Amino acid sequence: MSSNPNTKFGAKEVMDVTLYDMLSGNPVICFDTLKTSSISVTSEKVYARGGKGNPKIITWEINKEATLTIEDALISPKSMELISGMATKIGARTVYVRQDTEWDTTGTKPTDKGDIYPLTCSSEGVINLAFTPKETAENIKIYLRDDDCGTLVSMTDASLSTNVLTLGDAGKGATAGKKVIAYYTRETSENAQTYVITSDKFSGTYKLVGDTVIRNAETGLDEPFQVIIPNLKWTSNLELGFSAEGDPSTTSFECEIMRESGGSTMIEMIKYD
């Protein structure tokens, strides 16, 4: 590797970023699916002015600030924990279900048959639900498909056996042989992961190490390059995009770079063998 300070390099490859706990020094998370990673350093200027025309005479630079922005192609429970400042909760949860199609419940896991099999009430008033509801029969919400969220189907004398809902005479008379939509809740497995964002918890501060390569203009070879940020305040901002078309959503993080404790260093950049 050339030690000539006039050697020129090109920077293009994205960094792999690892965050370290400030107290223990242990690695917390590694981002190895980043799309972009960039560092910006800014400062403000103030001037002494005087004389005819009041020109600038002396310049001072103050209020130096630095930010790190990374864009991740994927999101993980760990990165959600960084944003929320709270650990992911593992355990069974109650989730809401809107069912408008038939599901195959013969296997170990219910499978949606798709839109060509709309949920239909049989001539005997039976509706086969995909999951076992938490509600009692009378608290399940049933609507005719062409009146979704309109007039509730009567649940008087309705009964529920596991996931099979049988309507009473009033409900059967309105829905027998017709397409319907069911609203209910169900219990998930114990493996459900819950990410909680609260009003009183925020993301933490970490040491960042970023690894990439820069290309030597003389040799055309890539050389290792490492960025160390001793004191990085992770962002609590989050934007998740859900779109029916276009590229998959990415997650962006903009973090504040502060000086290290007991020193003035904000960023170290190391080119090494």
C-alpha positions in Angstrom: 0.0 0.0 0.0 1.4 3.4 -1.0 2.1 5.8 1.8 2.4 8.7 -0.6 0.0 11.4 0.7 -0.6 12.6 -2.8 -2.0 9.2 -3.9 -5.6 9.5 -5.0 -8.4 7.1 -4.1 -12.0 6.6 -5.3 -14.7 5.9 -2.7 -17.8 4.0 -4.0 -18.5 0.8 -2.0 -21.1 1.0 0.8 -19.9 0.4 4.4 -20.7 -2.6 6.6 -21.6 -0.9 9.9 -21.3 -2.4 13.4 -22.5 -0.7 16.5 -20.9 -1.3 19.9 -22.3 -0.8 23.4 -20.7 2.2 25.0 -20.5 0.5 28.4 -19.6 -3.1 27.8 -17.8 -2.6 24.4 -19.8 -5.6 23.1 -21.2 -5.5 19.5 -24.9 -4.8 19.4 -25.8 -5.1 15.7 -24.2 -5.4 12.3 -25.7 -3.7 9.3 -24.5 -5.7 6.2 -27.3 -4.9 3.8 -27.0 -1.2 3.5 -27.7 0.6 0.2 -26.0 3.9 1.1 -23.9 5.2 4.0 -22.7 8.8 4.1 -21.1 11.2 6.5 -21.7 15.0 6.5 -19.7 17.6 8.4 -20.9 21.2 8.6 -20.0 24.3 10.6 -21.2 27.9 10.9 -19.2 31.0 10.1 -19.2 34.4 11.9 -17.3 37.4 10.7 -15.7 40.6 12.0 -16.7 43.4 9.6 -15.7 47.0 9.4 -14.4 49.8 7.2 -16.0 51.3 4.2 -18.5 49.0 2.7 -18.4 46.9 5.9 -16.5 44.0 4.3 -15.5 40.8 6.0 -12.2 41.1 7.8 -11.8 38.0 9.9 -13.7 34.7 9.8 -14.4 32.3 12.7 -15.9 28.8 12.3 -18.1 27.6 15.1 -20.8 25.0 15.9 -19.3 22.1 14.0 -21.8 19.3 13.5 -21.6 15.9 11.8 -24.2 13.4 10.8 -24.2 9.9 9.6 -27.0 8.7 7.3 -27.4 5.1 6.4 -30.1 3.4 4.3 -30.8 -0.2 4.9 -32.4 -2.5 2.3 -33.8 -4.7 5.1 -35.2 -4.3 8.6 -34.7 -6.6 11.6 -36.0 -7.0 15.1 -32.6 -5.6 16.3 -32.8 -2.5 14.2 -36.4 -1.9 15.5 -35.1 -2.2 19.0 -32.5 0.5 18.3 -35.2 2.9 17.1 -37.7 2.3 19.9 -35.1 2.0 22.7 -37.1 -1.1 23.9 -36.4 -4.8 23.6 -38.6 -6.8 21.3 -41.3 -8.7 23.2 -41.7 -12.4 22.3 -45.0 -14.2 23.1 -48.5 -14.9 22.1 -50.6 -11.8 21.0 -54.1 -11.1 20.0 -54.4 -10.0 16.4 -57.3 -8.8 14.3 -58.6 -10.9 11.4 -60.6 -9.7 8.4 -61.6 -12.8 6.4 -63.2 -12.6 3.0 -61.9 -15.9 1.4 -62.0 -19.6 2.1 -59.0 -21.1 3.9 -57.7 -24.6 3.8 -57.5 -25.7 7.4 -56.6 -29.4 6.9 -52.9 -28.9 7.3 -50.8 -27.8 10.2 -51.1 -24.2 9.2 -54.2 -22.5 7.6 -53.7 -21.5 3.9 -55.6 -18.9 2.1 -57.2 -20.3 -1.1 -57.3 -16.9 -2.7 -59.9 -14.5 -4.2 -61.4 -17.2 -6.5 -62.8 -18.8 -3.3 -64.8 -16.1 -1.5 -66.0 -16.8 2.0 -69.5 -18.1 1.7 -72.2 -19.1 4.2 -73.6 -22.5 3.4 -77.4 -23.1 3.0 -77.3 -24.5 6.6 -75.9 -21.2 7.9 -72.4 -22.5 8.5 -69.3 -20.3 8.0 -65.9 -22.0 8.1 -63.4 -19.5 9.6 -59.7 -19.7 9.1 -58.8 -19.5 12.8 -60.4 -20.1 16.1 -61.8 -16.8 17.3 -61.2 -15.5 20.8 -64.7 -14.0 20.8 -67.8 -15.9 21.6 -70.1 -16.5 18.6 -72.4 -13.5 19.3 -69.4 -11.1 19.2 -68.1 -12.1 15.8 -68.9 -9.5 13.1 -70.4 -10.8 9.9 -71.4 -8.7 6.9 -72.7 -9.5 3.5 -69.8 -9.1 1.0 -71.6 -6.4 -0.9 -72.4 -4.5 2.3 -69.0 -4.7 4.1 -69.0 -2.6 7.3 -72.6 -1.8 6.7 -75.5 -3.7 8.4 -74.4 -6.5 10.8 -75.8 -9.9 10.3 -77.8 -11.0 13.3 -75.8 -13.3 15.6 -78.8 -14.3 17.7 -78.6 -18.0 18.7 -75.3 -18.3 16.7 -72.9 -21.0 18.0 -69.2 -21.6 17.6 -67.3 -24.9 17.6 -63.5 -24.3 17.3 -63.4 -22.4 13.9 -66.9 -23.4 12.6 -69.5 -20.7 13.1 -73.2 -21.7 12.8 -75.7 -18.8 12.5 -79.1 -18.9 14.1 -82.3 -18.7 12.1 -82.2 -14.9 11.7 -78.6 -14.8 10.5 -79.1 -17.9 8.3 -82.1 -16.3 6.6 -80.0 -13.3 5.6 -76.8 -15.0 4.5 -77.5 -18.6 3.4 -75.7 -19.3 0.2 -74.3 -15.7 0.1 -70.8 -14.3 0.1 -69.8 -12.8 3.5 -67.0 -11.1 5.3 -66.0 -12.0 8.9 -64.3 -9.9 11.5 -62.8 -11.4 14.6 -59.6 -11.8 16.7 -57.4 -14.7 17.3 -54.4 -15.8 19.4 -51.0 -16.1 17.7 -48.3 -18.6 18.5 -45.8 -18.0 21.3 -43.3 -16.9 18.7 -44.9 -13.6 17.8 -42.6 -10.6 18.0 -44.0 -7.3 19.1 -42.1 -4.0 18.4 -43.3 -1.3 20.8 -42.7 2.4 20.2 -43.6 4.5 23.2 -43.6 8.2 24.0 -41.0 8.0 26.8 -38.3 5.7 25.3 -35.7 6.7 22.9 -32.8 5.2 21.0 -29.3 5.1 22.6 -25.7 6.1 22.0 -23.2 3.8 20.5 -19.7 3.5 19.1 -19.7 2.9 15.3 -17.2 1.1 13.2 -17.7 1.1 9.4 -15.7 -1.1 7.1 -15.4 -0.6 3.3 -12.7 -0.4 0.6 -11.4 2.5 -1.4 -9.8 2.1 -4.8 -6.2 3.2 -5.5 -6.1 5.3 -8.6 -2.5 4.2 -9.4 -2.8 0.5 -8.9 -6.6 0.0 -9.5 -6.7 -2.2 -6.4 -9.1 -1.9 -3.5 -7.6 -1.1 -0.1 -9.3 -1.6 3.3 -10.8 1.6 4.8 -12.3 1.9 8.3 -14.4 4.7 9.8 -14.6 4.9 13.6 -17.2 7.2 15.3 -16.6 7.0 19.1 -19.9 8.7 20.1 -22.9 8.3 17.9 -26.5 9.2 18.9 -28.8 6.9 17.1 -32.0 8.3 15.6 -35.4 7.7 17.0 -37.0 8.6 13.7 -38.7 5.9 11.6 -40.5 5.8 8.3 -41.9 2.6 7.0 -43.3 2.6 3.4 -45.8 0.1 2.1 -46.5 0.4 -1.6 -48.3 -1.8 -4.1 -45.7 -1.1 -6.8 -42.2 0.1 -7.3 -39.0 -1.0 -5.4 -39.2 -2.5 -1.9 -39.2 0.0 0.9 -35.9 0.9 2.6 -35.3 2.2 6.1 -33.2 5.3 6.6 -31.4 6.4 9.8 -29.9 9.8 10.3 -27.7 9.9 13.4 -25.8 12.7 15.2 -22.1 12.4 15.6 -20.8 13.9 18.8 -17.2 14.3 20.1 -15.8 11.5 22.2 -15.9 11.8 26.0 -12.8 13.4 27.3 -11.5 14.4 23.9 -12.3 16.3 20.7 -12.3 13.5 18.2 -15.6 13.1 16.3 -14.6 10.8 13.4 -11.5 8.7 12.6 -10.8 7.4 9.1 -8.2 4.7 8.7 -6.7 3.4 5.5 -4.6 0.3 6.2 -3.0 -2.8 4.8 
